[in-house]
Amino acid sequence: MVALALLLPAWLAAELVTHKVQKSETLYGLSKQYQVSIEQIWELNGLSSNNIQVGQVLKIKEADPIKPDFKTPPVTPTQSETPTPPPTSPEPPDHSQLKLPDDYYYTVQAGETAFRIATNHKLAPADFLRWNNLPAENPPIKPGDRLIIKDPASFDPAEEKPVEQGSAIQAAAPAKPDTLLLEQVYVVKKKDTLFSIAKAHGTTVDDIKTRNNLTSNDISVGQKLWLTGTPPADQASGSSSASSSTKVRTDCVMPTKGKVTSEFGMRRGRPHKGIDIANKSGTPIYAVLDGVVVFSGVQRGYGNVVLIEHPNFVMTVYAHHEKNLVKVGDHVKRGQQIARMGSTGNSTGPHLHFEYRVKGTAINPRKVLPF
């Protein structure tokens, strides 16, 4: 067998394109760089998660072999022979013409990718792409697209009940996208209008008016408009002790151990969008829910920060770490250690600053944490 293998032409041996992982690289970034799917990299390397290490050599794809140009005379079919057409692969089913219920669809938000949407809805990426007739490499999606997130084969039109005559049908408004860690405030300039501001920042007039409690389209030069986050007045009203007694959810774990030194709400005339828990440096910090790390690095004022995205537009923020222990793209489990407590950024001592956000709006962490 060894002798036979040595006699095989060199062009028959498939070569692999490999890549040595550099700092801050992710599987998603490599899939974009080499124009391959994440699933293909998983299969070639026997991976079971998106975790990769600096210096790790990954198999990316098979290189196209160079074959020698063997010239063979063409075969002319006789009268009794008819060329057989090449087999055609069946076209994927087109579900775009199906009239599915609203709960079968999801509206794409700004900054989202097909992989993130599939992960957040606990779907196999291959199924998600097939249901929406999307290619495996660089699926072309954009904010506002409606994508199928439930198996269309599970829908039975016979079970749909006709709408009663005269009943109103209300279209579900698309959910607001998650925002970045820091709020975005715009100061109105001369000749600005709500429409021009909304268009320049990828939002809507109605969103700006709702977020800033505006009752008309009138604005004035120098006026501050919150484009993400909420104005201090809204934060103050949401931080009352009465409202904090109502639990939003009960499945979170505590992000760390220690003493609460600063509550959610107004602090020295400014909104404090989270809760501070103090302890000694190096105290473990944990993810409160399962999720995907979307930022791990340094931000001004917050020092070392980790942002984790969870299903249903929930994002949690962990700041002032001595050291971050996870990287972008990591899938973390509830209770998994993600950092060590420290005093980086604007901090007077070692503590954790924790925020819980829903659709970009911070709420009192006491509504979700098991104090």
C-alpha positions as CSV (number, residue, x, y, z in Angstrom):
1,M,0.0,0.0,0.0
2,V,2.9,2.4,0.8
3,A,4.5,1.7,-2.5
4,L,1.2,2.3,-4.3
5,A,0.7,5.7,-2.5
6,L,4.2,6.7,-3.6
7,L,3.4,6.0,-7.2
8,L,0.3,8.3,-7.2
9,P,0.7,11.5,-9.2
10,A,1.4,14.5,-6.9
11,W,-1.6,16.4,-8.2
12,L,-4.0,13.8,-6.8
13,A,-3.0,14.7,-3.2
14,A,-5.3,17.5,-1.9
15,E,-3.5,20.3,-0.2
16,L,-5.1,22.3,2.6
17,V,-5.0,26.1,3.2
18,T,-4.0,26.7,6.8
19,H,-4.0,29.8,9.0
20,K,-2.1,30.5,12.2
21,V,-4.4,32.4,14.7
22,Q,-3.3,35.9,15.6
23,K,-4.3,38.0,18.6
24,S,-8.0,39.2,18.5
25,E,-8.9,36.9,15.6
26,T,-12.2,35.0,15.6
27,L,-13.7,32.2,13.6
28,Y,-16.2,34.7,12.1
29,G,-13.4,37.0,11.0
30,L,-11.5,34.1,9.4
31,S,-14.6,32.9,7.6
32,K,-15.0,36.3,6.1
33,Q,-11.3,36.6,5.2
34,Y,-11.2,33.3,3.4
35,Q,-14.7,33.3,2.1
36,V,-15.7,30.0,3.7
37,S,-18.4,29.1,6.3
38,I,-17.8,28.7,10.0
39,E,-19.2,25.2,9.8
40,Q,-16.6,24.2,7.2
41,I,-13.8,25.3,9.6
42,W,-15.4,23.4,12.4
43,E,-15.6,20.2,10.3
44,L,-12.0,20.4,9.0
45,N,-10.6,20.9,12.5
46,G,-13.0,18.8,14.6
47,L,-14.1,21.9,16.6
48,S,-17.1,21.8,18.9
49,S,-17.2,25.6,19.7
50,N,-16.0,28.9,18.5
51,N,-13.1,29.0,21.0
52,I,-9.7,29.3,19.2
53,Q,-6.2,30.1,20.7
54,V,-3.5,32.5,19.6
55,G,-0.8,30.4,17.7
56,Q,-3.3,27.6,16.8
57,V,-3.0,26.4,13.2
58,L,-6.4,25.9,11.6
59,K,-7.3,24.1,8.5
60,I,-9.3,26.5,6.4
61,K,-10.2,24.8,3.1
62,E,-8.8,22.5,0.5
63,A,-6.7,24.1,-2.2
64,D,-7.7,23.5,-5.8
65,P,-5.3,20.8,-7.1
66,I,-3.4,21.6,-10.3
67,K,-4.0,18.9,-12.8
68,P,-1.8,18.2,-15.9
69,D,-3.4,19.0,-19.2
70,F,-4.0,15.5,-20.7
71,K,-5.3,16.0,-24.2
72,T,-7.7,13.2,-25.2
73,P,-9.5,13.1,-28.6
74,P,-13.2,14.0,-28.3
75,V,-15.7,11.1,-28.5
76,T,-18.3,11.6,-31.3
77,P,-21.6,9.8,-30.4
78,T,-23.0,7.4,-32.9
79,Q,-26.6,7.6,-34.2
80,S,-27.6,4.9,-31.6
81,E,-25.9,6.8,-28.8
82,T,-27.4,10.0,-27.2
83,P,-25.4,12.1,-24.8
84,T,-26.7,11.8,-21.3
85,P,-27.3,15.3,-19.8
86,P,-25.4,15.9,-16.6
87,P,-27.5,15.4,-13.4
88,T,-28.9,18.6,-12.0
89,S,-29.0,19.1,-8.2
90,P,-32.5,20.0,-6.9
91,E,-33.2,23.6,-6.2
92,P,-33.6,24.4,-2.5
93,P,-37.3,25.0,-1.7
94,D,-38.4,28.6,-1.9
95,H,-40.2,29.5,1.3
96,S,-40.6,33.2,0.4
97,Q,-44.0,32.6,-1.1
98,L,-45.4,30.9,2.0
99,K,-47.7,32.9,4.1
100,L,-46.4,32.0,7.6
101,P,-47.6,33.4,10.9
102,D,-45.7,36.4,12.4
103,D,-44.0,34.2,15.0
104,Y,-42.2,32.4,12.2
105,Y,-40.3,35.6,11.3
106,Y,-37.6,37.8,12.9
107,T,-36.8,41.4,11.7
108,V,-33.0,42.0,11.3
109,Q,-31.6,44.8,13.5
110,A,-28.6,47.0,12.8
111,G,-25.2,45.2,13.3
112,E,-26.6,41.7,13.3
113,T,-25.3,38.8,11.3
114,A,-27.0,35.6,10.1
115,F,-24.8,33.6,12.5
116,R,-25.7,35.7,15.5
117,I,-29.4,35.5,14.7
118,A,-29.3,31.7,14.4
119,T,-27.3,31.5,17.7
120,N,-29.7,33.7,19.6
121,H,-32.7,31.6,18.4
122,K,-30.9,28.3,19.2
123,L,-31.0,27.3,15.5
124,A,-28.5,25.3,13.5
125,P,-26.9,27.8,11.1
126,A,-27.3,25.4,8.1
127,D,-31.1,25.1,8.8
128,F,-31.5,28.9,9.2
129,L,-29.7,29.5,5.9
130,R,-31.7,26.8,4.1
131,W,-35.1,28.2,5.3
132,N,-34.2,31.6,4.0
133,N,-32.5,30.5,0.8
134,L,-29.3,32.3,1.9
135,P,-25.7,31.3,0.8
136,A,-23.4,29.8,3.4
137,E,-20.7,32.4,2.6
138,N,-21.4,36.1,3.5
139,P,-25.3,35.8,3.6
140,P,-26.6,39.2,2.3
141,I,-28.9,40.4,5.1
142,K,-29.6,44.0,6.1
143,P,-31.6,45.8,8.8
144,G,-35.3,45.5,8.2
145,D,-35.2,42.1,6.5
146,R,-37.8,39.5,7.7
147,L,-36.2,36.1,8.1
148,I,-37.7,32.8,8.9
149,I,-36.7,31.5,12.4
150,K,-39.0,28.4,12.7
151,D,-39.1,25.4,10.4
152,P,-41.6,26.2,7.6
153,A,-42.4,22.4,7.3
154,S,-44.0,22.6,10.8
155,F,-46.6,25.0,9.6
156,D,-50.0,23.6,8.7
157,P,-52.2,26.1,6.8
158,A,-55.3,24.1,7.7
159,E,-54.7,25.0,11.4
160,E,-54.8,28.7,10.6
161,K,-58.1,30.3,11.7
162,P,-59.6,32.9,9.4
163,V,-59.6,36.5,10.7
164,E,-63.1,37.6,11.8
165,Q,-64.6,40.3,9.6
166,G,-64.1,43.7,11.0
167,S,-61.3,42.7,13.4
168,A,-58.2,45.0,13.4
169,I,-54.8,43.6,12.4
170,Q,-51.9,45.3,14.0
171,A,-48.4,44.9,12.5
172,A,-45.8,44.2,15.1
173,A,-43.3,47.1,15.3
174,P,-39.7,46.0,14.9
175,A,-37.8,45.9,18.1
176,K,-35.2,48.6,18.8
177,P,-31.6,47.4,18.3
178,D,-29.1,47.0,21.2
179,T,-26.9,50.0,21.7
180,L,-23.2,50.3,22.6
181,L,-22.0,50.6,26.2
182,L,-21.8,54.4,26.2
183,E,-25.0,56.5,25.5
184,Q,-25.0,58.7,22.4
185,V,-26.1,62.3,22.8
186,Y,-26.5,64.7,19.9
187,V,-26.4,68.5,20.3
188,V,-28.7,70.2,17.9
189,K,-27.0,72.5,15.4
190,K,-28.2,75.3,13.2
191,K,-30.5,74.1,10.3
192,D,-30.9,70.7,12.0
193,T,-34.3,69.0,11.8
194,L,-35.5,65.8,13.5
195,F,-35.6,64.2,10.1
196,S,-32.1,65.1,9.1
197,I,-30.7,63.9,12.5
198,A,-32.6,60.6,12.3
199,K,-31.4,60.0,8.7
200,A,-27.8,60.8,9.6
201,H,-27.7,58.4,12.6
202,G,-29.7,55.5,11.2
203,T,-32.8,55.9,13.4
204,T,-36.3,57.3,13.1
205,V,-38.0,60.5,14.1
206,D,-40.5,58.6,16.2
207,D,-37.7,56.9,18.1
208,I,-36.0,60.2,18.9
209,K,-39.3,61.7,20.0
210,T,-40.2,58.8,22.2
211,R,-36.7,58.5,23.7
212,N,-36.6,62.2,24.5
213,N,-40.3,62.7,25.5
214,L,-40.9,65.2,22.7
215,T,-44.5,66.1,21.8
216,S,-43.7,67.9,18.6
217,N,-41.0,68.1,15.9
218,D,-39.8,71.5,17.2
219,I,-36.1,71.5,18.3
220,S,-33.7,74.3,19.2
221,V,-30.0,74.9,18.6
222,G,-28.0,73.6,21.6
223,Q,-30.7,71.1,22.6
224,K,-29.4,67.7,23.7
225,L,-31.1,64.7,22.1
226,W,-30.5,61.1,23.2
227,L,-30.0,58.9,20.2
228,T,-29.2,55.8,22.3
229,G,-29.9,55.3,26.0
230,T,-32.4,57.6,27.8
231,P,-32.2,61.1,29.3
232,P,-31.4,61.4,33.1
233,A,-35.0,62.2,34.0
234,D,-36.2,58.8,32.6
235,Q,-33.4,57.1,34.5
236,A,-34.3,58.9,37.7
237,S,-38.0,57.8,37.4
238,G,-36.9,54.2,36.7
239,S,-34.8,54.0,39.8
240,S,-37.4,54.4,42.6
241,S,-37.3,51.9,45.4
242,A,-40.9,51.0,44.7
243,S,-40.2,49.9,41.1
244,S,-37.1,47.9,42.1
245,S,-39.2,45.5,44.1
246,T,-40.8,44.0,41.0
247,K,-38.8,41.2,39.5
248,V,-38.4,41.0,35.7
249,R,-36.8,37.5,35.7
250,T,-35.6,35.0,38.2
251,D,-33.1,32.9,36.3
252,C,-30.0,35.1,36.7
253,V,-27.1,34.3,39.0
254,M,-25.1,36.9,41.0
255,P,-22.2,38.3,38.9
256,T,-19.9,38.4,41.9
257,K,-19.7,38.3,45.7
258,G,-19.4,41.5,47.7
259,K,-21.1,44.6,49.2
260,V,-23.3,46.9,47.2
261,T,-21.7,50.4,47.4
262,S,-23.7,52.3,44.8
263,E,-27.3,51.7,43.6
264,F,-28.9,52.2,40.2
265,G,-30.3,55.7,39.5
266,M,-29.2,59.3,39.9
267,R,-25.8,59.8,41.5
268,R,-24.3,63.3,42.1
269,G,-26.7,64.7,39.5
270,R,-25.8,62.1,36.8
271,P,-27.5,58.8,35.9
272,H,-25.7,55.7,37.3
273,K,-26.9,53.0,34.9
274,G,-25.9,50.0,36.9
275,I,-25.1,48.7,40.4
276,D,-21.6,48.6,42.0
277,I,-20.5,45.6,44.1
278,A,-17.2,46.0,46.0
279,N,-14.8,43.3,47.1
280,K,-11.0,42.6,47.0
281,S,-9.0,42.6,43.8
282,G,-9.1,39.3,42.0
283,T,-12.6,38.3,43.2
284,P,-14.2,36.1,40.4
285,I,-16.8,37.7,38.2
286,Y,-19.4,35.5,36.5
287,A,-21.8,35.7,33.5
288,V,-25.3,36.0,34.9
289,L,-26.9,34.2,31.9
290,D,-25.8,32.1,28.9
291,G,-24.7,34.3,26.0
292,V,-22.1,35.4,23.4
293,V,-19.3,37.8,24.2
294,V,-19.6,40.8,21.8
295,F,-16.9,43.1,23.3
296,S,-13.9,42.4,25.5
297,G,-11.4,45.2,25.9
298,V,-11.0,48.7,27.3
299,Q,-13.4,51.6,27.2
300,R,-12.8,55.1,28.5
301,G,-14.1,55.5,32.0
302,Y,-15.0,51.8,32.4
303,G,-11.5,50.3,32.2
304,N,-11.5,46.6,31.3
305,V,-15.0,45.8,30.1
306,V,-16.9,42.7,28.9
307,L,-20.3,42.9,27.1
308,I,-22.4,39.7,26.7
309,E,-25.3,39.4,24.4
310,H,-28.2,37.2,25.4
311,P,-31.5,36.1,23.7
312,N,-34.5,38.5,23.5
313,F,-32.3,41.7,23.0
314,V,-30.8,41.4,26.5
315,M,-27.2,42.6,27.1
316,T,-25.2,42.6,30.3
317,V,-22.2,44.8,31.1
318,Y,-19.3,44.1,33.4
319,A,-16.7,46.8,34.1
320,H,-13.5,47.9,35.9
321,H,-11.9,44.4,35.8
322,E,-8.4,43.7,36.8
323,K,-8.3,41.2,33.8
324,N,-10.8,40.0,31.2
325,L,-10.8,36.2,30.8
326,V,-13.0,35.9,27.7
327,K,-12.7,37.2,24.1
328,V,-15.1,38.3,21.4
329,G,-17.1,35.4,20.0
330,D,-16.8,33.1,23.1
331,H,-20.0,31.4,24.1
332,V,-20.3,31.5,27.9
333,K,-22.6,29.7,30.3
334,R,-24.5,31.1,33.2
335,G,-22.1,31.1,36.2
336,Q,-18.9,30.8,34.1
337,Q,-16.1,33.1,35.3
338,I,-15.4,35.8,32.7
339,A,-13.1,38.2,34.6
340,R,-11.3,39.2,37.8
341,M,-12.4,42.2,39.9
342,G,-10.2,45.2,39.7
343,S,-10.2,49.0,39.8
344,T,-9.4,50.0,36.2
345,G,-11.0,53.1,34.5
346,N,-12.7,55.8,36.7
347,S,-12.8,53.8,39.9
348,T,-12.0,54.6,43.6
349,G,-11.4,51.0,44.5
350,P,-11.8,47.4,43.4
351,H,-15.5,46.7,42.5
352,L,-17.7,45.5,39.7
353,H,-20.0,47.9,37.8
354,F,-22.8,45.7,36.4
355,E,-25.5,46.8,34.0
356,Y,-28.6,44.9,32.6
357,R,-30.0,46.3,29.4
358,V,-33.1,45.4,27.4
359,K,-33.2,46.7,23.8
360,G,-30.5,49.2,24.8
361,T,-32.2,50.6,27.8
362,A,-30.6,50.0,31.2
363,I,-33.0,48.8,34.0
364,N,-32.3,48.4,37.7
365,P,-30.2,45.2,38.2
366,R,-32.1,44.5,41.4
367,K,-35.1,43.5,39.2
368,V,-33.1,40.6,37.8
369,L,-30.4,39.6,40.3
370,P,-31.1,37.2,43.2
371,F,-30.2,39.5,46.1
